[in-house]
């Protein structure tokens, strides 16, 4: 089993790979090989337990052993914030892998973070972390939300205990004002707030890689296209946005060369991945998908 990743950071190409094996008689996977390169130059390479750490200039290269069940990347100590190891680790740590469950997000936090969990149950902590890290992030959040929720007045995050905060959202128009706990927002409204935080995060400490599983799940049909295009445009200037979807409007928001089709015949067979542009489509794409006429 082998995993590879290639990413451009600070105008340099970082390539990281790791391979696992399960030798006969073993109960756990072990590391067969691991490697990090920057613009084709090795930073370190590893075969089973032996790690070879490259050095620049007159500094002698280092070789050492590591437990063959442990990944070397988080263990090797970086020399500074500009060390390739530090740069890649930070980028990996700040990847956004999102599969939100809006109904369970209450906006309560007892700490702050810039690394939210997949379900975003710590959205309140992420909101707090963004504003503590960069107070101007609120302007980015507020600007987007007022486009999709015109009656929004502001979002408050007051202390509700010695070590806790809770998000409240205020709405106002000519008919009056309303202040709601975050947990009382609709799932769609919570999705808009998540989008606003993603936009702010990519702007403030990006470029980020953001994978969002079915971001359109809780939106009405007329909201999907604008929602997806906002995310796409925000990541065109830096970072990468990847979404999964079964929604026709979301699919239409991506070009064929930017769309991957994933399919499998059964649970016992591997998932096949192909570019949409590789398929011969007779007529309109969505109609072809609805009829099941896509030749898989």
C-alpha positions as CSV (number, residue, x, y, z in Angstrom):
1,X,0.0,0.0,0.0
2,X,1.5,3.3,-1.1
3,X,0.5,6.9,-0.7
4,X,2.0,9.9,-2.6
5,X,1.3,13.6,-2.4
6,X,2.8,16.5,-4.4
7,X,2.1,20.1,-3.6
8,X,3.4,23.5,-4.5
9,X,4.4,25.6,-1.5
10,X,6.3,28.9,-1.6
11,X,6.9,28.3,-5.4
12,X,8.6,24.9,-4.6
13,X,7.3,21.4,-5.4
14,X,7.1,19.2,-2.3
15,X,6.9,15.5,-3.0
16,X,6.2,13.1,-0.1
17,X,5.6,9.4,-0.4
18,X,5.2,6.5,2.1
19,X,4.7,2.8,1.5
20,X,3.4,0.1,3.9
21,X,3.7,-3.6,3.9
22,X,2.3,-6.5,5.9
23,X,5.0,-9.2,6.0
24,X,3.9,-12.8,6.5
25,X,3.5,-13.5,10.2
26,X,3.1,-9.8,11.2
27,X,0.0,-8.5,12.9
28,X,0.7,-4.8,12.1
29,X,1.7,-2.9,9.0
30,X,5.3,-1.7,8.9
31,X,6.9,1.1,6.9
32,X,8.6,-0.2,3.8
33,X,9.8,3.1,2.5
34,X,9.3,6.9,3.0
35,X,10.7,9.9,1.2
36,X,10.5,13.7,1.1
37,X,11.8,15.8,-1.8
38,X,11.7,19.5,-2.5
39,X,12.1,20.4,-6.2
40,X,13.6,17.0,-6.8
41,X,16.2,17.3,-4.0
42,X,15.9,14.8,-1.2
43,X,15.3,16.0,2.3
44,X,15.2,12.5,3.8
45,X,14.7,9.0,2.6
46,X,13.9,5.9,4.6
47,X,14.0,2.1,3.9
48,X,12.3,0.0,6.6
49,X,14.1,1.2,9.8
50,X,17.0,3.0,8.2
51,X,16.6,6.8,7.8
52,X,19.0,8.9,5.7
53,X,18.8,12.7,6.4
54,X,20.3,14.9,3.7
55,X,22.3,18.0,4.7
56,X,23.5,21.1,2.8
57,X,27.0,22.5,2.6
58,X,29.7,21.0,4.8
59,X,27.3,19.5,7.3
60,X,27.6,15.8,7.5
61,X,24.7,13.8,6.4
62,X,22.9,11.9,9.2
63,X,21.8,8.2,9.3
64,X,19.8,6.7,12.1
65,X,17.4,3.9,12.9
66,X,13.7,4.3,13.7
67,X,11.0,1.9,14.8
68,X,9.7,0.4,11.6
69,X,6.1,0.9,12.7
70,X,6.5,4.7,13.2
71,X,6.2,7.3,10.4
72,X,9.4,9.4,10.3
73,X,7.8,12.7,9.1
74,X,6.4,13.8,12.5
75,X,9.4,12.6,14.4
76,X,12.3,14.2,12.6
77,X,13.0,17.6,14.2
78,X,13.0,20.7,12.0
79,X,15.7,23.3,12.4
80,X,13.5,26.4,11.9
81,X,10.1,27.6,10.6
82,X,11.6,27.8,7.1
83,X,12.8,24.2,7.2
84,X,11.0,22.2,4.5
85,X,10.0,19.7,7.2
86,X,8.3,22.5,9.1
87,X,6.6,24.0,6.1
88,X,5.1,20.6,4.9
89,X,4.0,19.6,8.5
90,X,2.2,22.9,8.9
91,X,0.5,22.6,5.6
92,X,-0.6,19.0,6.3
93,X,-1.8,20.0,9.8
94,X,-4.0,22.8,8.4
95,X,-5.6,20.8,5.6
96,X,-9.4,21.1,5.9
97,X,-11.1,17.7,5.6
98,X,-14.7,18.5,6.2
99,X,-17.8,16.3,6.6
100,X,-20.0,18.6,8.7
101,X,-23.0,17.5,10.8
102,X,-24.7,20.9,11.1
103,X,-27.5,19.6,13.5
104,X,-24.8,18.7,16.1
105,X,-22.8,22.0,15.9
106,X,-23.7,24.2,18.8
107,X,-21.1,27.0,18.6
108,X,-19.9,26.4,22.2
109,X,-16.1,26.4,22.7
110,X,-13.7,26.0,25.6
111,X,-10.6,26.6,23.7
112,X,-9.4,27.9,20.3
113,X,-8.0,26.1,17.2
114,X,-6.9,26.6,13.7
115,X,-7.3,22.9,13.0
116,X,-11.0,22.0,13.2
117,X,-12.2,18.4,13.3
118,X,-13.9,16.7,10.3
119,X,-17.5,17.0,11.6
120,X,-16.8,20.7,12.7
121,X,-18.3,20.0,16.1
122,X,-15.6,22.4,17.3
123,X,-16.7,25.2,15.0
124,X,-16.9,27.6,17.9
125,X,-13.3,26.9,18.8
126,X,-12.3,27.5,15.1
127,X,-14.2,30.8,15.0
128,X,-12.4,31.9,18.2
129,X,-9.0,30.7,16.9
130,X,-9.4,32.7,13.6
131,X,-10.2,35.9,15.4
132,X,-7.5,35.5,18.0
133,X,-5.0,34.8,15.3
134,X,-6.1,37.6,13.0
135,X,-8.9,39.9,14.3
136,X,-9.5,41.2,10.7
137,X,-10.8,37.7,9.8
138,X,-14.2,38.9,11.1
139,X,-14.5,41.3,8.2
140,X,-14.0,38.5,5.7
141,X,-16.6,36.3,7.5
142,X,-19.1,39.2,7.9
143,X,-18.8,40.3,4.2
144,X,-19.7,36.8,2.8
145,X,-22.5,36.1,5.3
146,X,-24.3,39.4,4.5
147,X,-24.3,38.4,0.9
148,X,-26.3,35.2,1.6
149,X,-28.1,36.4,4.7
150,X,-29.0,40.1,4.1
151,X,-30.7,40.5,7.4
152,X,-27.6,39.4,9.4
153,X,-26.5,42.1,11.8
154,X,-23.4,40.4,13.4
155,X,-22.1,37.3,15.1
156,X,-21.2,37.5,18.8
157,X,-18.9,35.2,20.7
158,X,-19.2,36.2,24.4
159,X,-17.8,34.5,27.4
160,X,-20.4,32.3,29.0
161,X,-18.2,30.8,31.8
162,X,-14.7,30.9,33.2
163,X,-13.2,29.1,30.2
164,X,-16.1,28.9,27.7
165,X,-17.7,31.0,24.9
166,X,-20.9,30.6,22.9
167,X,-21.7,31.9,19.5
168,X,-24.9,34.0,19.0
169,X,-26.2,35.4,15.7
170,X,-28.1,38.6,15.5
171,X,-30.6,39.5,12.7
172,X,-32.3,42.8,12.1
173,X,-34.6,44.5,9.5
174,X,-37.3,47.1,9.5
175,X,-39.6,44.7,11.3
176,X,-37.4,44.2,14.3
177,X,-34.4,42.3,15.8
178,X,-33.6,38.8,16.8
179,X,-30.7,37.1,18.6
180,X,-30.3,33.4,18.3
181,X,-27.9,30.9,19.8
182,X,-25.9,29.3,17.0
183,X,-27.4,25.9,17.7
184,X,-30.8,27.3,16.6
185,X,-29.7,28.2,13.1
186,X,-30.9,26.0,10.3
187,X,-28.5,23.5,8.8
188,X,-28.3,25.6,5.7
189,X,-27.4,28.7,7.6
190,X,-24.8,26.8,9.5
191,X,-23.4,25.7,6.2
192,X,-23.0,29.3,5.1
193,X,-21.1,30.1,8.3
194,X,-18.8,27.1,7.6
195,X,-18.2,28.5,4.1
196,X,-17.4,31.9,5.6
197,X,-14.8,30.3,7.9
198,X,-13.2,28.3,5.1
199,X,-12.9,31.5,3.0
200,X,-11.4,33.4,5.9
201,X,-8.9,30.6,6.8
202,X,-7.7,30.3,3.2
203,X,-7.2,34.0,3.0
204,X,-5.4,34.3,6.4
205,X,-3.2,31.3,6.8
206,X,-3.5,29.6,3.4
207,X,-3.0,28.5,0.8
208,X,-5.0,25.5,2.1
209,X,-6.2,22.2,0.7
210,X,-9.9,21.9,1.4
211,X,-11.8,18.7,0.9
212,X,-15.5,19.1,1.6
213,X,-17.8,16.0,1.4
214,X,-21.1,17.1,-0.2
215,X,-21.1,20.8,0.8
216,X,-24.5,21.1,-1.0
217,X,-26.3,18.6,1.3
218,X,-28.2,21.2,3.4
219,X,-28.8,23.9,0.8
220,X,-31.8,24.7,-1.3
221,X,-31.5,24.2,-5.1
222,X,-31.2,27.9,-5.9
223,X,-28.4,28.3,-3.4
224,X,-26.1,25.5,-4.5
225,X,-24.6,27.1,-7.6
226,X,-23.6,30.4,-6.0
227,X,-22.3,28.5,-2.9
228,X,-20.0,26.3,-4.9
229,X,-18.8,29.0,-7.3
230,X,-17.9,31.2,-4.3
231,X,-15.6,28.5,-2.9
232,X,-14.1,27.8,-6.4
233,X,-13.3,31.5,-7.0
234,X,-11.8,31.9,-3.5
235,X,-9.3,29.1,-4.1
236,X,-8.3,30.2,-7.6
237,X,-5.8,32.7,-6.2
238,X,-4.2,30.1,-3.9
239,X,-4.9,26.7,-2.4
240,X,-7.1,23.9,-3.7
241,X,-10.8,23.1,-3.2
242,X,-12.1,19.6,-3.8
243,X,-15.8,18.6,-3.3
244,X,-17.8,15.4,-3.6
245,X,-21.4,15.7,-4.8
246,X,-24.4,14.0,-6.3
247,X,-26.2,17.3,-6.8
248,X,-26.8,18.3,-10.4
249,X,-26.2,22.1,-9.8
250,X,-22.9,21.4,-8.0
251,X,-21.7,19.1,-10.8
252,X,-22.6,21.8,-13.3
253,X,-20.4,24.3,-11.4
254,X,-17.2,22.4,-12.4
255,X,-15.8,21.9,-15.9
256,X,-15.3,18.4,-17.3
257,X,-11.5,18.6,-16.9
258,X,-12.0,19.4,-13.2
259,X,-14.5,16.6,-12.5
260,X,-13.6,13.1,-11.5
261,X,-16.1,10.2,-11.7
262,X,-15.7,7.6,-8.9
263,X,-17.5,4.3,-9.2
264,X,-17.3,0.7,-8.2
265,X,-19.4,-2.4,-9.1
266,X,-19.5,-3.8,-5.5
267,X,-18.0,-3.4,-2.1
268,X,-15.5,-6.1,-2.9
269,X,-14.0,-4.3,-5.9
270,X,-11.7,-1.2,-5.8
271,X,-13.1,2.2,-6.6
272,X,-12.3,3.3,-10.2
273,X,-11.4,7.0,-10.8
274,X,-11.6,8.6,-14.2
275,X,-11.8,12.2,-15.5
276,X,-15.2,13.1,-16.8
277,X,-13.7,14.4,-20.0
278,X,-12.6,10.9,-20.9
279,X,-16.2,9.7,-21.3
280,X,-18.2,10.0,-24.5
281,X,-21.4,11.8,-23.5
282,X,-24.3,11.9,-25.9
283,X,-26.3,15.0,-25.0
284,X,-26.5,16.9,-21.7
285,X,-24.4,15.5,-18.8
286,X,-27.0,15.6,-16.0
287,X,-29.6,13.9,-18.2
288,X,-27.0,11.2,-19.0
289,X,-26.3,10.7,-15.3
290,X,-30.1,10.5,-14.5
291,X,-30.7,8.0,-17.1
292,X,-27.7,5.9,-16.1
293,X,-26.3,6.2,-19.6
294,X,-22.8,7.1,-18.6
295,X,-20.6,4.2,-20.0
296,X,-18.7,3.1,-16.9
